[in-house]
Amino acid sequence: MASITITVSHGRESSLMNVKNAIETASRNARQGEPWNRQKKLHKVIGVLSAPEVTYSHRNGWHFHIHHGFLTENSGNPEALGHWFVQRYLRYLEKAGFTADIRSQEVSLIRDPRNYILYLRKGVGRITNDVWSPQNDVARQGKHLHPFDILQRASGSESMKKLWREYATVMPGTRSCVITRSIAVRLDIRHDDDCVKLEHGCTAGYLPASIWAALVNRKKTNVILSLLEDLGVEAWGQINSLAHAFGAANVVFNTESEDEQQKKQIPTTPFEHRPSAAQIARLALHLKWHLSGKERNGEAIRMALDRERGYAVEKGLAFFPPKIKDVLQVYGNDGVNPAESIPALHGNP
């Protein structure tokens, strides 16, 4: 196997769609035609794995690139094939009006296929532990952001919202790490069948567009969807009633006096649950001793957050977690935070 990573020159003004189309088209063209067929015969090519990945930096904008894995029989030379492919790829980029530095394209022989596959699939999904990394968020501002880093920052940031919408518009339908029929036949493994019909479960119910719009505007969709996820389809009647209560035209979130609210029969619930960092840390320290393994610290914090979120969902409240950095600080200090009193927890440890 050989690893080939290809990209294109880009800047903050480059749209994700243009960058993605340029790379995918040039790569596809470079692996077609008689010259490619001759190389396939020469190197006894079994197939090509393709894993697209996209990140974003404030300095250079969208960085879309593709990790290719070239598979050949033992008599082939996948590394030499990779260098030939890169040269042809660059020519197709130039024909399409794009530029790319050959030093930004990488070709290397794979000596540890297992580790390479772990690396190859990183563009498909982020590792959960990244979310709980104690790394300072500010320190990452100048580095590449992965799509879900952008999503995390989208709350309260119009620029991040715009980037996330662009990503969500361009990327659907992108295929990654597909085992083609030709690879499956040569290696005697199962191929990925795009014609397989997927079961998507059943429909829980329907909400009027006006109610859903109100939920979106009032930032209550997370409460409704979390309830449906946690309680299941059988609880739709209760969830539907709560959705209509939140989406009702006369709901006001504590902007009037108590007497005025009672007269209009407006719910007086504060609609928010904001546990402190000390609360989460203290619960996590309790849960820690019921876990085992190297990752039990991060797992304990995740479980503590899930319990507090569960309480919010049960009460129909919007959940606002504390900053993970603050939680880790108190957690590392054995739950002691002199600047903050710790009220009773809702997690029922």
N, C-alpha and C positions, 0 to 999 in steps of 0.2 A: 504493500500500500504506500501511496505517496499523498501528502497533504499539500493542497494548493489553495491559497487564499487570494482572492482577487477583489479589487476595489477600483475606484475612479476618483479623480481630483474633484473636490467639492468645497463649498464655502457656506457661510450662513445664509446666503441668498439662494442656495440650491434647494429645490423642493425635493421631498422624499420620493415622490412619484417619478420625477425625471431621473434621479440618481438610480433608483431601483430598476426602472425600465432599461436604462443604458447598460447596466451591468448584466442583467438577465439576458438581454437580447444579444449582446456581444459574446457572452459565454455560450449561449445556445448555438449561435452561428459558428463559433469556433469548433463545436463538436458535431458538425454536420458536413456533408459533402465528401467527395472522393479523397481529399487529403487526409481527413479524419479516418475514413475507412482504412486507408493504407497503414496509418499509425496503429489502429486497432489490431490489424492482422500482424503487424511487426512485433507489437508488445503483448499479444495475446490478452487483450483487454477483456476483463470479466464484466465490468460496469463502473459507473460513477455515482457516488453518493454526493448529494448537495444539501448543505445546511446554511440557509440565509440567516443573517444576523443584522440587527440594526441598533445603533446607539446614537446618542446626541451629545454634542458639546457646545457650550456657549460661545466658544471661539470659532469652531469650524462647521457648526450645524450638523445635519444628519450624516451619519457615517454608516451607509449600507454596504455590506460586503458578503461574500459567499465563501464558505469553507467547502472545498471539494475534496472528496476522498477517491483517488483513482486506484482501482483494484485490477491487478494483472496476475497471470499465472507466473510460476517461478521463473520461467524462461524470459519473461518480459522485464522491462526496466521502467517502472512507473515514475521514477524521478526524472529520467530523460524525457518521458512523455509529458510530464508536467511542465518542464521548461519549454518544450515545443508548443504546448497549448497556450501558455502565457504570451508568447510572442504573437501567436495568431489572434488571441483575444485582444491584445493591444491594437493590432491593425484594424480589427473591426470597430473598436472604440473610436479610433481616429477617423474612420470612414463616416461614423455617425456624428462627428463634430465634438467629441469629448477627448479629454486628455487624461493620462495617468502615468505616474512615475513608475518605471519598472522596479525600482527599489522598494516600492510599496506592495509589490506582489511577492508572495512567499511560496517557495517550493521546498519541501523537505521529505526525506524518507521516513516512514513510520516504523519505529523499532519496537514500540509497545502498543499494539492495536487496542488493548483494553482501555488503557489510559486515553488513547486518542478518541475513542468513541465517547468517553465521558466528556472530553473537551468539545467534540463535534456537536453534541446535543445541547450545549449551553445556550445556544440561540433560541431553542424551543421554549425553555422555561427557566426561570431563575431559581437558584437553590434557596430553600426556605431560610437557612441560617443567615443569608445576607440581610434579611429584614431585621434580625435581632443583633446585627453587628454593632458593637459599641463605638464604632468609628464615628467621629464627629461629623455631623451632616454638613457643616460649613466647609470642612476640608474637601468635600467631594464636589463642590460647586464648579470647580474648574476642570473636573475630569469628565469622562464619558458617562452619561446617564443612560441606563437601560429603560425600556418603555415603562415598566412599572415604577421606576424611580420618578419618571415624569408624572405618572398618575397620582402618586403619593403627594407630589407638590402641586397638583392641579387645584386643590381646594384653597381658594383665596388668591390664586395667581392666574390672571387672564392669559399671560404668555404661555404658561404651562398647559392651561386648558386648550389653547389653540394648537399647541404641539400634539397633545394627546388626540384631539379630534383629527388632525392630519394623519397621525399614525393609524387610528381606527378606521379611517377612510381608505387608506392605501394598502394596508397589509392583509386584510381578509382574503382568503383563497390562496395565500402563499403556501407552497408545499415544502416540507423539510424532511430530510433523512428517509426518503422513499425507497423501499426495496422493490426495484423494478422486476418484471417477470424474467428478463434475461439474467439478472443477478441471481434470482431465486432458483432458476433452472440450473445454472452452472454450480451453485453452492449447495443445491438440494435443500433449500429452506423455503418457507412460505413467503409469498410476495404480498405486497400491499394492494388490495383490491379496491379501487376507487368506486366500483359499482355496488359495493355492499351497502344495503339500506340500514340506516341506524335508527334505533328506537329512541324516541325523545320523550317517552313517558306520556302522561295524560295532562289535559288542561285542568288546572285547578279552578279557574273561573275567569270572569271578565270584569274590568273596571271601566266606567265611562271615561272618555278622553278628558272631560272637564275635571274629573276627580284626580286622574293621574297628573294632569298639568298642575293642579293645585299642590299635589304631593311633591312634585319636582320643585316648584317655586318655594315651598316651605321646608325643603330638605328633609322630607319624611319617607322617601322611597326606601331608604336603607332599613327603616323600622319594619315596613310592610314585607319587604323581600326577606329580611332576616327571620321574621315570624314564620313565613311560608317555608323557609328552608329548615327551620328548627322543629316546627310542629307538624309539618306535612300537609298533604291535600285535605285530609279529613277535618282540619281545623279551618277550612276556607270560610265557613260562615262567620266565625269570630273575627277572622282577619279582614274579611270584606266589610264588616260593620265598623271595625277600627279605621280602615282606609276611608270610608265615607265620613267618619267623625273628623279625621284629620283634614280631609279634603273639603269639608263643608264650607260654604261661602262665608258663614258668619263666625268662623273660628278666628279669634284674636289671641295672640300669644302674650298675655299679661301686659298689654299696653294701656288698659283701662283700669279704673279703680275696681275694688272687690265688689262694691255695691252695683256698679254698672254691669259687671260680668254676671252677677247673680240675676239681675233683671233680664238679661239677654240669654240666660242659661248657657253661658259659654264655659267650656271646660277650664278649670283653674290649675290643671297639672302643669308644672314648669316645663315638661317636654324634653328635659335634658338630664343626663346622668354623667357626671364628671368626677370619677374617682381620682384621688391624688396619687402621686408617685409613691408616697409612703404606704398607701393602702395596697397598691398592686405589689410592691416589694414585700410587704409583710405576709400577704397571702402566698406569694411565690415561695418565700422561705419555708412556709409550712408545707406546701406541696412538694418541695424539693426532696424531702426525706422519704417520699413515697415513690420516687423515681430512681432509676439506675442508669449508668452509662455516662460517657463523656459529655453528652449534650444536655444533661439534666438541668443545668442552670437556665439555658435558653428555653427548654421545654417547660420548666416551672413558670417562667414569666408568661409564656404563651398561654398556658392553662389558666393562670390568674386573670389575664386579660379576657379570655373566653368566658370565664365565670361572671365577671363584671358585665360583659356584653350581654350574657344571657339574662342577667337581672334587668338590664335596660330593656331588652326585647320583651320580657315578661310583663313589664310595667308600661310598655308602649312609649318608651323614652328614646330620644336620640343619644347615641353613645359617643362620648368624646374622651378618648384615652389620653393619659398624660404622655409627655415626651419619654421615649425609651431611654434616652440618655439620663434623665432624672431618676427613672426607675432603677437603672443599673447602678447609679451612684448610691442610692439608699440601700439597694439590695446588697451591694458590696460592703456596706457598713452595718450589716446584720440587721437591717430594718430600722436603724436609729436615724431620726431626722429631727433634731431639736427645734428647728424652725417651723415644724408642722405637726400639729396634733393629729392623731390617727383615730377617726371615728370607727364605729362598728362596721364590719365588712358585710357585704351582701352575698359573698360567694359560698357561705355555709361550709367551711372546710371540715 
